[in-house]
């Protein structure tokens, strides 16, 4: 069959969910601020480290200078531990002495003011560090198990020979630097949290008008705008449509657009009403002259003196007047249905209606295989018997006309739902070649005709399925179609009377 609505294809798959504007702004601000805070933290750490190292160097240089100025030969007589004991050195002081009398000795003052001797590997590490940094008076060396020290070589006054190494621990400076970095880190985290809360509040407040615009557009999108007298009452509130702001300009533009759309829809409705009235009036006025033409042609055909040529001409006039009368009746019916008229309601048994319609089509189209799948219990709907019969007849005639000989056409009736939601479902299925996908979306359009691929054998006005759709919708029902090669199904659903229990 050639007419009907196409089945809805699967909705296009959505791509990866896009991040909201608020989310992008938040991430951008956080990234920029985090980068700034990281740079500040690094610079602060470097500056603070240099300052602390400078302080440690100043203390170490002062102590080293004093030690060099006070250096005497007696220092070589004792061990490093004895020298630190005699000098009452502060915790963190380190001394290594290279003496011809006592050999190489080293010690360090602990935090408990005890003097702890250094082993050979530790002393070698310290002496090696001072040798490799001859160009600098002080160098940093890390001693396993003890920590970091700023150390410098000791030499007698006027002598370039190293006879010892003096150093001070950098543990205090390292602890201060770590504490400062932790404090900067905690301050950064707290600042980022406060920044996130404040930024979110500001952005949310700034985007509130945009959300109102989106909600207004969504509510308008849910309205039926394709038919009837449409009134769009939704607007963005004036307080959120201030042209002085960027978002307000969007709201103002949407309100202007909705005003224009509402005016356009009203103009369209007026034009449609004018056109319906014209079609109804023209159809009504054409019925009388067409009936006269048909009557006079039938009367003239009874004249036995007519020549064969005249008789054929009158028969042609009669056939065309009948076709024109059918077209005018269809147009008048559509116009009246559009105005909500023409229906005479009664209780109609859909099963009996289908059986009668199939029997009629079986006589008119014996070249097809007809079948009716109906139950024994009646399926009752409130409707106009004549118009519902026209729906079934149009669907069956469409199948007969636009499918090849030998095609099976089956009409089935069933009920779905319970109580007030009970619906009568009528399906007309044929085994024809199917409908060209390019035509499926247009099949219920008025004056829509199928192409030659549907093996169309007779002419038609292209109003059959549009009339069926108008009648079904006037009964508060729906009509749809699904088609593939070898099977085309029209489905009509109507509100039905609940079955008796």
Steps between C-alpha positions, in 0.01 A plus 500: 500500500613852433359717772560535871747632750855365498629314802710712721866413470727479801590831647849614406749399762618788705871563505707542812306719746614858471605685813278788608614859472515522879721192513737635235525835674569333835770276356662790312506725808629219721773412251615861468494567874666165577777578250549845657507355851746231392733759350469716813571198721806404297636854495431539871670170573807594297524847655450365851754225439755757382433720801536212744811375325641852513436517875661160547799608291536820703509305825736241361735761345510696824583189702753384241673840494522507875638150502764587241607814686523313830664192349803386693735204489337369815193417302687227322579328826139396580227313324201668341280374780734656761512828315119520481481416870749769589329761285153413639368498145128531435287211367544448127869592499728267302881481510751283314874533586786362292790489753847344477466412867148354531424420135166588339222535756148640473207570727167672506297656782156341533180667610562359846840681511681168484807471273475215252800374308483465122606183325756485219248497214325804638825688540617403152170629358548832680862546394420405142221762490737778609760396242252508209372844601831678532365800311231558765569551871193301601321202355207281595557137578248239608634242741301175523345459843576857608354738243610803300783739596658813362874431529825685426869415512724615788858609429758679713545871445716556198489132402308335216511152655172361629538359849129476583137555406244698697124494438160588635182292461230622257228304683347819642486668164357184336232470770408867456480456122283188531269674744464799272427277200235308695341823613502632143347172380222506760434867429483423127252215551283713727515787257403272211200370696386853582564600139290205378207589725512869414553439127218246486263741673596787269476292181170341608358842571629634170359208300159498669347714222642260241336205679172686498540551125568128455198399711277736304625356170441145630142579601432654159656197328249274679203683351324382186569767241419310182123538499210685653486847649831528684565748779849516649464644849852409616746788524826569678421721805581867434742508794711234325475654153694821563673602174775658711656158570620233258270231642216749518546567130441130434180507706381815324577349160307183592196706606513689171527171310204351688291810423585464132427126500167552674399765246609274214306202639191715545529620141545140385190392693295780347619400154416135567153589623444715193621219275277242675201725462581553134544126435178418685304770319650412161437128552145566608435726202653250256279213613189636327649565152683167511180320588331680209777401259480140613120496479487652154769261374306200632179634347667562167641148492143364492445655157510211253576727203847594630794414283776283644735796518246710692423212736870452580537873562203504737633194683832677541323809632305287748815321622691824548203661676487203738873534569465875553203441731708258708783753525262778602340275764844414638601866519173592666543218752855612587389861542219396733725269698751784540217709644403220741173421320353210303519223766191322632595292802363155577631173642680320218615137502841511331498123444177511297617808314823321397320183392265699275780710349716194427204325336443800273868516401512127433239552227670811358852354507478126449859496377616558863491266799283664768477402867341627822634411845229603745372355825153382590440771759410842361752784522295813556613857435308827516508644151340573168428166334507637146829684551672209673385277216658749264830471689509121464383518139768753409774287657381184325452678166849642535639149550302363206596782266870527574612139542541232229259215444531213745589727793357392836313771692400425860292717733529428873319648799604475865469699821774632722496652848238483773225721636488852361832439321356222283576551133387321186795423273429433132784394270501461121800296385597415143786296356570742216839643401493768770518876485784706363675654804508837324117501494426375849515837674253653253239227473233671710552832321199615301523438124800274558530227235731205477751459223501228237699261718178419686341359181219750509222380267241773534492872556411663826474836667766431762254576780417147617745467786482866596122452542562184704740689725259792545214263591713301746631816671144636517420183702794580732703214354831456321606344172852391414690288251801271488635366173778279376533284190243223525292655780317827547274557802262785575395523864191686621440548873167628634364544852282194571231404747643276775409135464224375729621293797 
